[in-house]
Amino acid sequence: MEVEFLDAKAVCRKLKQYLDAYDEFHWAVAWGTQVDLSEHLFAHRAKFRNVTFGVAFSQTDPAIVDALVGVANGYVATKFAGGTYHPKVYGFRSGRRVAAIVGSANFTHGGLGKNLEAAMTLTGTVDDPALAAILDFARTSAGYGEEVTKAYAQAYRASYIRAARLPKPPRDPVSATRIGAAGKVVEMDWDEYARQVRASRHHDVIKSQELIAVARRWFATEVSFECFSPAQRKAIAGILGEYQKDGPDLDREWGWFGSMRGAGDFANRIEENDRSLAKALDSIPLSGDVTRAQYDRYCTLFRQAFARSSRTGGVPTATRLLSMKRPDTFLCVCKPNIVAVAKALGFARTTLDLDNYWERVVEPIRLSPWYNVDKPDQPDGELWEARAAMLDTLFYRP
C-alpha cells in the first residue's frame, strides 16, 4: 500500500483524477457545497456505491441535496443520533484496486482550496486492511442515511435558508473581543453594566431611556419609516430643531445618541422622505435577531439614498437611525464617542466604516456577558431593551 500526504489543493487534484480512473465511489463526507468538481462528480453518478453527505446544522449546500434526488446509492445522513456526522472519507474501487483520501477536507470550496487542510491518500488493493476498513466504513455510514426525495430536498432548502439568517459567531472570537485598557466593556456582567450606565456624568439616563421608548413606540405604530411625520423623521434622525418640537413626544432633547444637525446631505434625505432611506430602515426587523445579511441590505439601501449626492452618509448617520429602531443591537458611533468606543473595543478609530462596523462594534457587544443575560425585571428591563444604544452613556464625551 502506498501513502502520500496532501494539502487542500492536492486533495482536489486527486479527487478529479480518481473520479475518472475508478469504477466505484465509496464516500462518507460531512458537508458539501457546489464546487468546480460537483458537476464532474454527478456526471459519474452511476459509479455511486455508498456515497453519503451529512446535513448537520444545514451546512451542506442545497444544490448538492438537489443533485442527489433519485440517485441510486446516494444518501444524506439523517439517522446518526449520537453526535455529529463528521467524516471526510473518499473511497474509490475498480475490481481489486482501491484508493482513498482521508483527512480534514470536506467537499467544499474551503476544503478543496482555500482552507489549511491535511489529508492522506492511500492506494493499494482490497487485501490491505486499512483500505478494506475504509470501504466498510463507507458502507456503515450509508446505513445512517436515506435516499433523497424531491420533498426532502425542498424541505432541506427551506431549512438552509432559515439557518443562513441566524446570527453566526465571529470567525476570530479573540479579535472580536479585544478590548482596551479602559472600560473593559465586553467583560462586564449585567450588574456592573447597569451601575456604570446609571453613574454616567454626561448623559441624563432617565431622559435618554424615555427618548428611546418614544422612538420604539413610533416604529411599532407605523408600518414604514416613510409614514412618519416630518417632525418624527427628523427626531429619529437627530436633526429636529427647537421650533419643531410640537407636542410632548417631540419636546425632548433628540440630540442624545448622536446629534446629526451638521450632516447636510443626510438632513436633506430626511426632509425629502427619501424612499431608499425608508426602505433601508424598514429592512431591519422590529424584534428578534438582526442578522448580518439584514445589516448588509440596510447598508446597500442606505448608500443608494446618496447616489446623487456629493457627500454620502457614513457610520454616524447610518448608526444613528439603527440605534433608534433597534437600540438592543446597535450603538450610534459618532464624533463625541468614537475615541472611547475605539479604545474600548480595540480598533483604530480612523478605520471604522460601514463595511466593518458589524465585526468591530456589533459582534463584540453581542459576545459581552451583560448583553446575554435574560431580560431582568423592572426597572432594569427597560434598560435591557436599549442596552446597546445605552453604551453611549459610557463613551460620550461632550
VEXGU-428069 format. One record per residue (C-alpha): residue number from 1; residue in three letters; y, z, x. Coordinates in Angstrom, 2 decimals. Layout:
num|residu|y|z|x
NUM|ALA|Y|Z|X
...
//
This chain:
num|residu|y|z|x
1|MET|0.00|0.00|0.00
2|GLU|3.46|-0.93|1.32
3|VAL|6.58|1.19|0.70
4|GLU|10.23|0.21|1.03
5|PHE|13.43|2.17|0.40
6|LEU|16.03|0.63|-1.96
7|ASP|19.65|1.25|-2.91
8|ALA|21.09|0.18|-6.29
9|LYS|21.76|-3.44|-5.38
10|ALA|18.37|-3.77|-3.75
11|VAL|16.75|-2.44|-6.93
12|CYS|18.49|-5.21|-8.85
13|ARG|17.28|-7.89|-6.43
14|LYS|13.69|-6.61|-6.50
15|LEU|13.63|-6.42|-10.30
16|LYS|14.74|-10.02|-10.58
17|GLN|12.05|-11.06|-8.08
18|TYR|9.30|-9.10|-9.86
19|LEU|10.28|-10.32|-13.34
20|ASP|9.38|-13.84|-12.24
21|ALA|6.46|-13.01|-9.95
22|TYR|4.29|-10.74|-12.15
23|ASP|2.43|-11.25|-15.43
24|GLU|2.77|-7.79|-16.97
25|PHE|5.62|-5.26|-17.28
26|HIS|4.93|-1.53|-17.46
27|TRP|8.27|0.26|-17.75
28|ALA|9.48|3.73|-18.67
29|VAL|13.28|3.84|-18.43
30|ALA|15.65|6.49|-19.75
31|TRP|18.62|4.23|-20.56
32|GLY|19.51|0.58|-20.61
33|THR|22.66|-1.47|-21.06
34|GLN|23.43|-5.16|-21.38
35|VAL|23.40|-6.14|-17.70
36|ASP|23.06|-9.52|-15.98
37|LEU|19.28|-9.07|-15.87
38|SER|18.93|-8.31|-19.59
39|GLU|18.63|-11.93|-20.65
40|HIS|16.14|-12.54|-17.85
41|LEU|14.08|-9.53|-18.94
42|PHE|13.85|-10.54|-22.58
43|ALA|13.12|-14.15|-21.68
44|HIS|9.84|-12.67|-20.38
45|ARG|9.17|-10.51|-23.47
46|ALA|5.66|-11.96|-23.71
47|LYS|4.87|-10.07|-20.49
48|PHE|5.63|-6.66|-22.03
49|ARG|2.62|-4.35|-21.98
50|ASN|4.19|-0.89|-22.13
51|VAL|8.00|-1.15|-21.95
52|THR|9.84|1.89|-23.27
53|PHE|13.58|2.66|-23.27
54|GLY|14.98|6.09|-24.03
55|VAL|17.70|6.57|-26.64
56|ALA|18.64|10.22|-26.00
57|PHE|22.32|11.02|-26.55
58|SER|22.84|7.40|-27.72
59|GLN|23.19|6.32|-24.08
60|THR|21.27|3.07|-24.39
61|ASP|23.32|0.02|-25.39
62|PRO|22.58|-1.03|-28.99
63|ALA|22.27|-4.61|-27.69
64|ILE|19.11|-3.52|-25.85
65|VAL|17.72|-1.94|-29.03
66|ASP|18.58|-5.07|-31.00
67|ALA|16.74|-7.19|-28.43
68|LEU|13.61|-5.04|-28.87
69|VAL|13.36|-5.75|-32.61
70|GLY|9.99|-7.33|-33.31
71|VAL|8.96|-7.40|-29.63
72|ALA|5.31|-6.51|-29.17
73|ASN|4.72|-3.63|-26.72
74|GLY|8.46|-2.89|-26.55
75|TYR|9.45|0.62|-27.65
76|VAL|12.22|3.18|-27.95
77|ALA|11.28|6.76|-27.08
78|THR|11.77|8.76|-30.28
79|LYS|8.81|11.15|-30.13
80|PHE|9.46|13.10|-26.93
81|ALA|10.48|16.53|-28.23
82|GLY|10.02|18.73|-25.17
83|GLY|13.28|17.87|-23.43
84|THR|14.96|14.59|-22.47
85|TYR|13.10|11.33|-21.94
86|HIS|14.42|10.65|-18.45
87|PRO|12.15|8.44|-16.25
88|LYS|13.18|5.41|-14.19
89|VAL|9.88|3.67|-13.56
90|TYR|9.46|-0.12|-13.37
91|GLY|5.82|-1.21|-13.03
92|PHE|4.50|-4.77|-12.64
93|ARG|0.96|-6.16|-12.56
94|SER|-0.77|-9.51|-12.04
95|GLY|-4.55|-9.15|-12.04
96|ARG|-5.26|-6.57|-9.38
97|ARG|-1.85|-6.86|-7.71
98|VAL|0.64|-4.11|-8.64
99|ALA|4.24|-3.42|-7.71
100|ALA|6.50|-0.60|-8.84
101|ILE|10.05|0.64|-8.39
102|VAL|10.51|4.37|-8.85
103|GLY|13.74|6.31|-8.28
104|SER|17.04|7.26|-9.85
105|ALA|18.20|3.87|-11.14
106|ASN|18.48|3.24|-14.88
107|PHE|18.61|-0.31|-16.24
108|THR|22.43|-0.10|-16.42
109|HIS|25.48|-1.52|-14.67
110|GLY|25.71|1.60|-12.55
111|GLY|22.01|1.92|-11.84
112|LEU|21.73|-1.67|-10.67
113|GLY|25.00|-1.95|-8.81
114|LYS|27.98|0.37|-8.58
115|ASN|26.25|3.76|-8.50
116|LEU|24.83|5.56|-5.47
117|GLU|21.11|5.30|-6.28
118|ALA|17.90|5.84|-4.36
119|ALA|14.51|4.30|-5.12
120|MET|11.24|3.24|-3.53
121|THR|9.31|0.05|-4.13
122|LEU|5.54|0.29|-3.80
123|THR|3.29|-2.78|-3.58
124|GLY|-0.49|-2.89|-3.46
125|THR|-3.42|-3.05|-5.87
126|VAL|-4.85|-1.13|-8.81
127|ASP|-7.08|0.68|-6.30
128|ASP|-4.04|2.50|-4.85
129|PRO|-3.96|5.91|-6.57
130|ALA|-0.16|6.07|-6.75
131|LEU|0.14|2.63|-8.35
132|ALA|-2.69|3.34|-10.78
133|ALA|-0.90|6.58|-11.76
134|ILE|2.35|4.66|-12.36
135|LEU|0.61|2.24|-14.73
136|ASP|-0.95|5.18|-16.53
137|PHE|2.45|6.92|-16.72
138|ALA|3.97|3.86|-18.43
139|ARG|1.07|3.81|-20.89
140|THR|1.57|7.50|-21.68
141|SER|5.33|7.02|-22.03
142|ALA|4.79|4.27|-24.60
143|GLY|2.99|6.90|-26.68
144|TYR|6.35|8.67|-27.06
145|GLY|7.87|5.53|-28.52
146|GLU|7.96|3.42|-31.63
147|GLU|8.38|-0.30|-32.08
148|VAL|11.88|-1.27|-33.16
149|THR|12.57|-2.48|-36.68
150|LYS|15.80|-4.09|-37.85
151|ALA|16.54|-0.99|-39.95
152|TYR|16.14|1.28|-36.91
153|ALA|18.38|-0.95|-34.80
154|GLN|21.11|-0.84|-37.45
155|ALA|20.88|2.95|-37.73
156|TYR|20.96|3.32|-33.95
157|ARG|24.06|1.13|-33.65
158|ALA|25.87|3.34|-36.19
159|SER|24.84|6.44|-34.22
160|TYR|26.00|4.84|-30.96
161|ILE|29.45|4.14|-32.44
162|ARG|29.76|7.73|-33.69
163|ALA|28.70|9.13|-30.31
164|ALA|31.23|6.94|-28.49
165|ARG|34.02|8.60|-30.47
166|LEU|33.09|12.11|-29.39
167|PRO|35.05|13.72|-26.57
168|LYS|33.32|13.50|-23.21
169|PRO|33.62|15.87|-20.26
170|PRO|35.64|14.55|-17.33
171|ARG|33.89|12.57|-14.60
172|ASP|35.06|15.06|-11.95
173|PRO|35.14|18.55|-13.51
174|VAL|36.70|20.12|-10.41
175|SER|39.67|17.77|-10.21
176|ALA|40.25|18.22|-13.93
177|THR|40.63|21.97|-13.48
178|ARG|42.59|22.00|-10.21
179|ILE|45.48|24.43|-10.61
180|GLY|48.48|25.53|-8.64
181|ALA|49.07|28.94|-7.16
182|ALA|51.37|29.93|-10.03
183|GLY|50.38|30.26|-13.65
184|LYS|46.61|29.84|-13.39
185|VAL|46.81|28.23|-16.80
186|VAL|43.26|26.97|-17.01
187|GLU|41.79|30.34|-16.02
188|MET|43.39|32.46|-18.75
189|ASP|41.43|33.92|-21.63
190|TRP|42.93|33.97|-25.12
191|ASP|44.45|37.44|-24.90
192|GLU|46.29|36.57|-21.68
193|TYR|47.43|33.22|-23.08
194|ALA|48.83|34.84|-26.25
195|ARG|50.52|37.58|-24.23
196|GLN|52.23|35.14|-21.90
197|VAL|53.36|32.86|-24.72
198|ARG|54.94|35.73|-26.63
199|ALA|56.58|37.03|-23.47
200|SER|58.42|33.74|-22.89
201|ARG|62.00|34.20|-21.67
202|HIS|63.11|30.69|-22.53
203|HIS|61.59|29.99|-25.95
204|ASP|62.17|31.57|-29.33
205|VAL|58.45|31.72|-30.06
206|ILE|58.75|32.53|-33.76
207|LYS|61.19|29.68|-34.40
208|SER|59.06|27.33|-32.29
209|GLN|55.99|28.09|-34.40
210|GLU|57.98|27.65|-37.60
211|LEU|59.14|24.23|-36.40
212|ILE|55.56|23.14|-35.72
213|ALA|54.42|24.46|-39.11
214|VAL|57.07|22.33|-40.85
215|ALA|56.05|19.23|-38.87
216|ARG|52.38|19.74|-39.69
217|ARG|53.21|20.10|-43.40
218|TRP|55.13|16.83|-43.36
219|PHE|52.22|14.98|-41.71
220|ALA|49.80|16.48|-44.25
221|THR|52.01|15.39|-47.15
222|GLU|52.78|11.76|-46.22
223|VAL|50.20|9.00|-45.72
224|SER|52.12|7.47|-42.82
225|PHE|54.91|8.30|-40.39
226|GLU|56.59|5.22|-41.85
227|CYS|57.01|7.13|-45.15
228|PHE|59.00|9.98|-43.59
229|SER|62.69|10.14|-44.46
230|PRO|65.10|9.02|-41.71
231|ALA|66.02|12.65|-41.03
232|GLN|62.37|13.72|-40.86
233|ARG|61.54|10.95|-38.39
234|LYS|64.47|11.97|-36.19
235|ALA|63.41|15.61|-36.36
236|ILE|59.84|14.78|-35.31
237|ALA|61.22|12.61|-32.50
238|GLY|63.57|15.36|-31.24
239|ILE|66.76|13.34|-31.82
240|LEU|68.12|14.93|-35.03
241|GLY|71.87|15.54|-34.90
242|GLU|73.56|18.69|-36.21
243|TYR|75.25|16.85|-39.07
244|GLN|71.85|15.57|-40.30
245|LYS|70.28|18.99|-40.80
246|ASP|70.36|18.85|-44.58
247|GLY|68.03|21.40|-46.17
248|PRO|66.05|24.44|-44.99
249|ASP|63.25|22.48|-43.29
250|LEU|65.68|20.42|-41.25
251|ASP|68.10|23.22|-40.47
252|ARG|66.47|24.40|-37.25
253|GLU|66.55|23.59|-33.52
254|TRP|64.44|20.44|-33.26
255|GLY|65.01|20.26|-29.52
256|TRP|62.19|22.71|-28.90
257|PHE|59.22|20.88|-27.30
258|GLY|61.43|18.21|-25.80
259|SER|64.85|17.02|-26.87
260|MET|64.88|13.21|-26.73
261|ARG|68.56|12.68|-27.57
262|GLY|69.16|10.83|-24.32
263|ALA|66.40|8.27|-24.94
264|GLY|68.46|5.48|-26.46
265|ASP|65.82|2.79|-26.96
266|PHE|63.40|5.35|-28.37
267|ALA|66.09|6.59|-30.77
268|ASN|66.68|3.00|-31.89
269|ARG|62.98|2.52|-32.66
270|ILE|63.01|5.72|-34.71
271|GLU|66.20|4.67|-36.51
272|GLU|64.67|1.26|-37.32
273|ASN|61.43|2.86|-38.53
274|ASP|59.54|0.63|-36.13
275|ARG|56.17|-0.27|-37.60
276|SER|54.30|-0.23|-34.27
277|LEU|55.57|3.28|-33.60
278|ALA|54.41|4.40|-37.05
279|LYS|51.02|2.74|-36.58
280|ALA|50.69|4.45|-33.21
281|LEU|51.21|7.90|-34.63
282|ASP|49.06|7.12|-37.68
283|SER|46.16|6.25|-35.34
284|ILE|45.93|9.90|-34.27
285|PRO|43.88|11.85|-36.84
286|LEU|45.47|14.82|-38.56
287|SER|42.44|17.05|-37.94
288|GLY|39.19|17.09|-35.98
289|ASP|38.66|15.92|-32.43
290|VAL|41.07|13.46|-30.89
291|THR|39.18|11.02|-28.68
292|ARG|40.26|9.18|-25.57
293|ALA|39.81|5.90|-27.46
294|GLN|42.24|7.07|-30.14
295|TYR|44.74|8.12|-27.49
296|ASP|44.42|4.74|-25.76
297|ARG|45.06|2.93|-29.06
298|TYR|48.10|5.14|-29.61
299|CYS|49.47|4.16|-26.18
300|THR|48.89|0.46|-26.83
301|LEU|50.77|0.57|-30.13
302|PHE|53.46|2.84|-28.73
303|ARG|54.19|0.34|-25.95
304|GLN|54.28|-2.52|-28.48
305|ALA|57.26|-0.83|-30.13
306|PHE|59.26|-1.50|-26.94
307|ALA|58.07|-5.08|-26.34
308|ARG|61.59|-6.50|-26.76
309|SER|63.46|-3.58|-25.20
310|SER|64.94|-3.46|-21.72
311|ARG|63.54|0.06|-21.34
312|THR|60.18|1.27|-22.57
313|GLY|59.06|4.60|-23.90
314|GLY|57.28|6.85|-21.45
315|VAL|55.48|10.17|-21.20
316|PRO|58.33|12.33|-22.62
317|THR|58.90|10.33|-25.80
318|ALA|55.24|9.46|-26.38
319|THR|54.03|13.04|-25.93
320|ARG|56.88|14.45|-28.00
321|LEU|55.51|12.58|-31.03
322|LEU|51.92|13.52|-30.18
323|SER|52.73|17.21|-29.81
324|MET|54.37|17.27|-33.23
325|LYS|51.38|15.71|-35.00
326|ARG|48.60|17.39|-33.01
327|PRO|50.04|20.49|-31.32
328|ASP|46.49|21.75|-30.86
329|THR|45.79|18.86|-28.45
330|PHE|48.98|17.56|-26.84
331|LEU|51.74|19.08|-24.72
332|CYS|55.08|17.30|-24.54
333|VAL|55.81|16.79|-20.84
334|CYS|59.45|16.07|-20.08
335|LYS|62.21|16.86|-17.60
336|PRO|62.65|20.59|-18.38
337|ASN|58.94|21.39|-17.89
338|ILE|57.46|18.67|-15.64
339|VAL|57.83|20.67|-12.41
340|ALA|55.96|23.69|-13.77
341|VAL|53.34|21.59|-15.60
342|ALA|52.57|19.57|-12.48
343|LYS|52.29|22.69|-10.33
344|ALA|50.05|24.49|-12.81
345|LEU|47.72|21.54|-13.49
346|GLY|47.61|20.26|-9.93
347|PHE|49.20|16.82|-9.83
348|ALA|52.28|15.26|-8.27
349|ARG|54.98|15.19|-10.94
350|THR|56.23|11.74|-9.91
351|THR|52.80|10.19|-10.52
352|LEU|52.31|11.17|-14.18
353|ASP|52.24|8.27|-16.64
354|LEU|50.66|7.46|-20.00
355|ASP|47.58|5.97|-18.31
356|ASN|46.66|9.21|-16.52
357|TYR|48.19|11.78|-18.92
358|TRP|44.82|12.27|-20.65
359|GLU|43.00|13.15|-17.42
360|ARG|45.81|15.20|-15.91
361|VAL|47.01|17.11|-18.95
362|VAL|44.67|16.89|-21.95
363|GLU|41.37|17.36|-20.14
364|PRO|42.37|20.42|-18.08
365|ILE|43.79|22.05|-21.21
366|ARG|40.59|21.36|-23.13
367|LEU|38.49|22.99|-20.40
368|SER|40.50|26.21|-20.43
369|PRO|38.83|29.40|-21.77
370|TRP|41.82|30.20|-24.01
371|TYR|41.64|26.75|-25.56
372|ASN|37.96|27.00|-26.52
373|VAL|37.94|30.28|-28.45
374|ASP|37.20|30.23|-32.17
375|LYS|40.28|30.39|-34.33
376|PRO|41.37|34.05|-34.45
377|ASP|42.73|35.92|-37.44
378|GLN|46.45|36.03|-38.13
379|PRO|48.92|36.30|-36.53
380|ASP|47.10|34.55|-33.67
381|GLY|45.61|31.94|-35.98
382|GLU|48.92|30.14|-36.37
383|LEU|49.45|30.18|-32.60
384|TRP|45.93|28.80|-32.08
385|GLU|46.71|25.80|-34.29
386|ALA|49.53|24.88|-31.86
387|ARG|48.02|26.18|-28.63
388|ALA|48.52|23.05|-26.52
389|ALA|52.12|22.37|-27.53
390|MET|52.99|26.06|-27.17
391|LEU|52.24|25.88|-23.45
392|ASP|55.84|24.69|-23.26
393|THR|56.84|28.32|-23.64
394|LEU|55.30|28.97|-20.20
395|PHE|56.63|25.85|-18.47
396|TYR|60.08|25.22|-19.97
397|ARG|62.98|25.83|-17.62
398|PRO|66.43|25.11|-19.10
//
